[in-house]
Amino acid sequence: MNIPPRPGPDWRFCSPPGWPTPPDGWVPTPAWGGPEDDWPEAPPYWIWWVRDEEAAAVPHQAATALPPTVVEPSAATTANEPPARRGLLWPLVALGVAIAFLAGAVVFVTADRGDPGTPAAAATEQAAGAESLAPASTTPPGGAESAPSSPSETLSSPAAREQALAIDALLDESEPSRGELARAIRTILRCSNVNSGIKSIERVTRQRAEQAAAAEELSTDALPSGQQLKSALVEALSASHRADKAYLKWAKRYKAHDCSGATVGDADYDAGNAASEEATAAKIEFVGLWNPVARQEGLAERTEEEI
């Protein structure tokens, strides 16, 4: 879901119809996983941010914005023309027959070459024009090179293969932790089963610490840009661990105050958001280095959202 960023500090988040009302000062963060499956879909063109004086007008937003209807004018009735003079009738008929004959001959001659007035010829011309505007292909004459799809097709050494597989296994392990954290924060913000949400964050925090430690132990010297690849992964998991610890402190205090208090503006919640942004930057750097290795080794490519 594409929610625009907060325009300024005096704007607050406006929940669509059927969504729960968030706490004062709450804004969507990278840790928020989006609406629950049972929440209704936000109306098109929904205004996500309002100032306090505009809040009263928000419920009256139009659910849809229909494009203007264009009414085509009806064909005008042609005026009756006076009848042709009898003396000119037969010469005109003969002239029309001759023109029709010549037109048929021209169509017959040009049929094989493609009449530019026909739909098929127009499509051919359009395709030719698009081809002339397309950038020149850099594919060698022998055909496109396909990425290796199995270990037997890779060109790397056995050591590089083993190191890539170890990274791939750690990435598989890290992906569920991110989803569990997002669900836990949503549960706590709704003040439903807060204890379960806190336990989930505690579990994720332990998992992140183990994953960051495992990343520190990886060997990457046989991989392209191996040291940079490892450093980016370690920073991504370590920053995620810092975010988890900060969110956990906020969650426990939020529970102690009976699900009241600030989110944005809370020191621990803001620290969690900041660490989460640092983790995202490191993940983007990592996947830029990892995906070429994954293609070479026939492994899954990743996005920053899958780490």
C-alpha positions as a printed NumPy array, in Angstrom:
array([[  0.   ,   0.   ,   0.   ],
       [  1.407,   3.361,  -1.056],
       [  0.864,   5.844,   1.789],
       [  2.569,   9.201,   1.173],
       [  4.968,  10.518,   3.827],
       [  3.759,  12.85 ,   6.549],
       [  3.733,  16.432,   5.153],
       [  4.77 ,  18.031,   8.456],
       [  4.564,  17.859,  12.258],
       [  1.135,  19.524,  12.382],
       [ -0.437,  16.79 ,  10.214],
       [ -1.93 ,  13.605,  11.631],
       [ -2.752,  10.229,  10.105],
       [ -6.352,   9.83 ,   8.933],
       [ -7.633,   6.241,   9.081],
       [ -9.928,   5.081,   6.221],
       [-13.471,   3.949,   7.094],
       [-13.486,   0.672,   8.999],
       [ -9.88 ,   0.948,  10.193],
       [ -9.135,   1.244,  13.944],
       [ -8.234,   4.703,  15.201],
       [ -4.453,   4.836,  15.878],
       [ -2.952,   6.516,  18.96 ],
       [ -2.202,  10.239,  18.81 ],
       [  0.945,  11.007,  16.857],
       [  1.135,   7.59 ,  15.166],
       [  2.622,   7.402,  11.66 ],
       [  3.287,   4.348,   9.458],
       [  6.877,   3.156,   9.818],
       [  8.968,   0.53 ,   7.98 ],
       [  8.083,  -1.895,  10.774],
       [  4.345,  -1.539,  10.123],
       [  3.309,  -4.355,   7.824],
       [  0.176,  -2.71 ,   6.429],
       [ -3.528,  -3.261,   7.148],
       [ -4.893,  -6.549,   8.426],
       [ -6.664,  -8.865,   5.985],
       [-10.056,  -8.154,   7.584],
       [ -9.743,  -4.351,   7.255],
       [-11.7  ,  -2.843,   4.363],
       [ -9.759,  -1.474,   1.426],
       [ -9.117,   2.264,   1.535],
       [-11.265,   4.224,  -0.944],
       [ -9.48 ,   5.496,  -4.042],
       [ -7.919,   8.951,  -3.683],
       [ -8.189,   8.763,   0.136],
       [ -6.589,  11.711,   1.943],
       [ -4.171,  10.087,   4.384],
       [ -3.01 ,  13.213,   6.245],
       [ -5.105,  16.044,   7.675],
       [ -4.637,  19.001,   9.964],
       [ -6.827,  19.217,  13.041],
       [ -9.072,  21.88 ,  11.52 ],
       [ -9.604,  19.676,   8.45 ],
       [-10.488,  16.526,  10.356],
       [-14.231,  17.244,  10.413],
       [-14.368,  17.311,   6.636],
       [-12.551,  13.999,   6.099],
       [-15.581,  11.661,   6.479],
       [-17.171,  13.427,   3.533],
       [-14.412,  12.504,   1.112],
       [-15.757,  11.085,  -2.097],
       [-15.153,   7.379,  -2.354],
       [-14.403,   7.582,  -6.006],
       [-13.697,  10.203,  -8.573],
       [-15.407,   9.363, -11.803],
       [-14.005,  10.741, -15.025],
       [-16.268,  13.165, -16.887],
       [-18.638,  11.562, -19.308],
       [-18.085,  12.606, -22.861],
       [-21.313,  12.7  , -24.856],
       [-20.775,  12.311, -28.525],
       [-23.021,  14.56 , -30.616],
       [-25.549,  12.712, -32.725],
       [-25.056,  12.757, -36.446],
       [-26.798,  15.739, -37.951],
       [-29.487,  15.02 , -40.421],
       [-28.234,  15.997, -43.793],
       [-30.31 ,  18.432, -45.762],
       [-32.157,  17.138, -48.741],
       [-30.28 ,  18.029, -51.845],
       [-32.178,  18.975, -54.959],
       [-32.417,  16.195, -57.564],
       [-29.796,  16.202, -60.282],
       [-30.827,  17.341, -63.666],
       [-31.89 ,  14.47 , -65.878],
       [-29.413,  15.432, -68.559],
       [-26.399,  15.023, -66.214],
       [-27.459,  11.722, -64.595],
       [-25.992,   9.211, -67.048],
       [-22.589,  10.932, -67.465],
       [-22.187,  11.006, -63.679],
       [-23.065,   7.315, -63.366],
       [-20.525,   6.408, -66.021],
       [-17.852,   8.503, -64.34 ],
       [-18.529,   6.782, -60.984],
       [-18.189,   3.303, -62.558],
       [-14.851,   4.278, -64.114],
       [-13.51 ,   5.619, -60.83 ],
       [-14.566,   2.46 , -59.   ],
       [-12.803,   0.309, -61.613],
       [ -9.562,   2.289, -61.313],
       [ -9.707,   2.182, -57.512],
       [-10.098,  -1.601, -57.57 ],
       [ -7.1  ,  -1.921, -59.844],
       [ -4.952,   0.203, -57.518],
       [ -5.989,  -1.871, -54.477],
       [ -5.174,  -5.078, -56.344],
       [ -1.697,  -3.861, -57.335],
       [ -0.792,  -2.552, -53.876],
       [ -2.318,  -5.382, -51.825],
       [  0.9  ,  -7.356, -51.53 ],
       [  2.909,  -4.291, -50.572],
       [  0.497,  -3.337, -47.798],
       [ -1.832,  -0.383, -48.146],
       [ -0.864,   2.187, -45.493],
       [ -4.511,   2.935, -45.033],
       [ -5.399,  -0.581, -43.834],
       [ -5.228,  -1.586, -40.144],
       [ -2.678,  -4.318, -40.854],
       [ -0.38 ,  -1.961, -42.726],
       [ -0.775,   0.681, -40.028],
       [  0.199,  -1.85 , -37.383],
       [  3.212,  -2.873, -39.501],
       [  4.319,   0.743, -39.851],
       [  3.846,   1.316, -36.124],
       [  5.929,  -1.746, -35.263],
       [  8.635,  -0.68 , -37.708],
       [  8.707,   2.773, -36.141],
       [  8.979,   1.343, -32.645],
       [ 11.793,  -0.947, -33.758],
       [ 13.681,   1.965, -35.278],
       [ 13.412,   3.889, -31.973],
       [ 14.462,   0.925, -29.776],
       [ 18.073,   0.917, -28.509],
       [ 20.499,  -1.241, -30.385],
       [ 20.795,  -4.746, -28.968],
       [ 24.014,  -5.633, -27.212],
       [ 23.349,  -9.369, -27.438],
       [ 26.148, -11.176, -29.283],
       [ 25.26 , -13.003, -32.511],
       [ 25.347, -16.327, -30.756],
       [ 22.173, -15.472, -28.773],
       [ 21.317, -14.235, -25.292],
       [ 23.284, -15.589, -22.39 ],
       [ 21.   , -17.187, -19.818],
       [ 21.702, -17.133, -16.099],
       [ 22.787, -20.464, -14.645],
       [ 19.864, -22.334, -13.14 ],
       [ 21.641, -25.204, -11.448],
       [ 24.926, -25.807,  -9.644],
       [ 26.284, -27.778, -12.608],
       [ 25.98 , -24.675, -14.831],
       [ 27.823, -22.298, -12.505],
       [ 31.311, -21.079, -13.314],
       [ 32.42 , -20.383,  -9.724],
       [ 34.73 , -22.409,  -7.556],
       [ 33.49 , -24.971,  -5.018],
       [ 34.496, -22.589,  -2.226],
       [ 32.379, -19.768,  -3.683],
       [ 29.459, -22.155,  -4.078],
       [ 29.675, -23.253,  -0.445],
       [ 29.884, -19.669,   0.826],
       [ 26.924, -18.553,  -1.297],
       [ 24.81 , -21.439,   0.003],
       [ 25.606, -20.457,   3.609],
       [ 24.453, -16.872,   2.97 ],
       [ 21.314, -18.102,   1.222],
       [ 20.389, -20.293,   4.206],
       [ 20.832, -17.366,   6.611],
       [ 18.607, -15.169,   4.442],
       [ 15.883, -17.833,   4.496],
       [ 16.115, -17.874,   8.278],
       [ 15.891, -14.093,   8.642],
       [ 12.793, -13.47 ,   6.513],
       [ 10.108, -14.78 ,   8.944],
       [ 11.474, -12.602,  11.769],
       [ 10.576,  -9.413,   9.926],
       [  6.967, -10.475,   9.381],
       [  6.536, -11.551,  12.997],
       [  7.783,  -8.175,  14.277],
       [  5.312,  -6.26 ,  12.093],
       [  2.388,  -8.393,  13.267],
       [  3.399,  -7.968,  16.915],
       [  3.529,  -4.17 ,  16.687],
       [  0.101,  -4.077,  15.011],
       [ -1.319,  -6.255,  17.803],
       [  0.061,  -3.966,  20.498],
       [ -1.178,  -0.8  ,  18.791],
       [ -4.698,  -2.275,  18.725],
       [ -4.315,  -3.132,  22.416],
       [ -5.468,  -6.663,  21.671],
       [ -3.508,  -9.497,  23.288],
       [ -0.632,  -7.178,  24.216],
       [  1.188,  -9.872,  26.197],
       [  1.354, -12.092,  23.126],
       [  2.677,  -9.186,  21.055],
       [  5.435,  -8.466,  23.578],
       [  6.455, -12.139,  23.655],
       [  6.684, -12.099,  19.862],
       [  8.994,  -9.07 ,  19.91 ],
       [ 11.15 , -10.765,  22.559],
       [ 11.418, -13.869,  20.365],
       [ 12.299, -11.817,  17.283],
       [ 14.932,  -9.88 ,  19.248],
       [ 16.651, -13.151,  20.216],
       [ 16.475, -14.398,  16.636],
       [ 18.008, -11.177,  15.279],
       [ 20.913, -11.41 ,  17.721],
       [ 21.605, -15.001,  16.625],
       [ 21.345, -14.079,  12.933],
       [ 23.725, -11.117,  13.305],
       [ 26.23 , -13.344,  15.128],
       [ 25.928, -15.978,  12.372],
       [ 26.57 , -13.316,   9.725],
       [ 29.77 , -12.316,  11.536],
       [ 31.023, -15.906,  11.176],
       [ 30.392, -16.139,   7.401],
       [ 33.304, -16.694,   5.045],
       [ 33.004, -14.616,   1.871],
       [ 36.58 , -14.373,   0.545],
       [ 35.756, -16.497,  -2.538],
       [ 32.806, -14.298,  -3.584],
       [ 32.907, -11.099,  -5.66 ],
       [ 33.098,  -8.081,  -3.31 ],
       [ 32.915, -10.618,  -0.513],
       [ 34.015,  -8.356,   2.351],
       [ 31.617,  -5.583,   1.349],
       [ 28.827,  -8.142,   0.938],
       [ 29.409,  -9.509,   4.429],
       [ 29.671,  -6.066,   6.033],
       [ 26.355,  -4.966,   4.519],
       [ 24.582,  -8.103,   5.747],
       [ 26.047,  -7.806,   9.252],
       [ 24.985,  -4.147,   9.46 ],
       [ 21.474,  -4.955,   8.176],
       [ 20.89 ,  -7.653,  10.796],
       [ 22.589,  -5.706,  13.595],
       [ 20.518,  -2.575,  12.888],
       [ 17.382,  -4.72 ,  12.821],
       [ 18.391,  -6.118,  16.222],
       [ 18.811,  -2.58 ,  17.608],
       [ 15.363,  -1.696,  16.275],
       [ 13.829,  -4.786,  17.9  ],
       [ 15.297,  -3.918,  21.306],
       [ 14.004,  -0.338,  21.095],
       [ 10.501,  -1.461,  20.035],
       [ 10.46 ,  -3.94 ,  22.911],
       [ 11.16 ,  -1.184,  25.462],
       [  8.38 ,   0.932,  23.97 ],
       [  5.928,  -1.984,  23.961],
       [  6.448,  -2.763,  27.642],
       [  5.947,   0.886,  28.608],
       [  2.882,   1.107,  26.328],
       [  1.374,  -1.865,  28.128],
       [  2.195,  -0.395,  31.572],
       [  0.226,   2.752,  30.668],
       [ -2.86 ,   0.751,  29.61 ],
       [ -2.191,   1.145,  25.861],
       [ -1.863,   4.911,  26.044],
       [  0.92 ,   7.302,  25.258],
       [  2.772,   8.486,  22.198],
       [  4.286,   6.38 ,  19.458],
       [  6.099,   8.974,  17.377],
       [  7.75 ,  11.213,  19.938],
       [  8.443,   8.346,  22.306],
       [ 12.22 ,   7.998,  22.698],
       [ 12.308,   4.219,  22.277],
       [  9.762,   4.105,  19.461],
       [ 11.69 ,   6.795,  17.56 ],
       [ 14.946,   4.931,  18.187],
       [ 13.338,   1.796,  16.73 ],
       [ 12.267,   3.715,  13.626],
       [ 15.732,   5.204,  13.164],
       [ 17.444,   1.815,  13.5  ],
       [ 14.909,   0.296,  11.104],
       [ 15.794,   2.916,   8.48 ],
       [ 19.501,   2.149,   8.942],
       [ 18.728,  -1.547,   8.461],
       [ 16.807,  -0.814,   5.246],
       [ 19.736,   1.164,   3.8  ],
       [ 22.122,  -1.702,   4.578],
       [ 19.718,  -4.242,   3.067],
       [ 19.508,  -2.25 ,  -0.17 ],
       [ 23.311,  -2.234,  -0.385],
       [ 23.436,  -5.943,   0.366],
       [ 20.915,  -7.077,  -2.261],
       [ 22.751,  -5.004,  -4.891],
       [ 25.842,  -7.105,  -4.191],
       [ 24.073, -10.409,  -3.525],
       [ 21.794, -10.726,  -6.545],
       [ 24.626, -11.017,  -9.117],
       [ 26.157, -13.78 ,  -6.956],
       [ 22.761, -15.478,  -6.661],
       [ 22.297, -15.448, -10.436],
       [ 25.751, -16.94 , -10.929],
       [ 25.057, -19.703,  -8.432],
       [ 21.472, -20.399,  -9.488],
       [ 20.097, -19.197,  -6.135],
       [ 17.121, -16.984,  -5.332],
       [ 17.537, -13.251,  -5.802],
       [ 16.249, -11.068,  -2.944],
       [ 14.735,  -7.686,  -2.212],
       [ 15.349,  -5.634,   0.903],
       [ 11.849,  -6.552,   2.108],
       [ 12.754, -10.253,   2.188],
       [ 15.599,  -9.941,   4.7  ]])
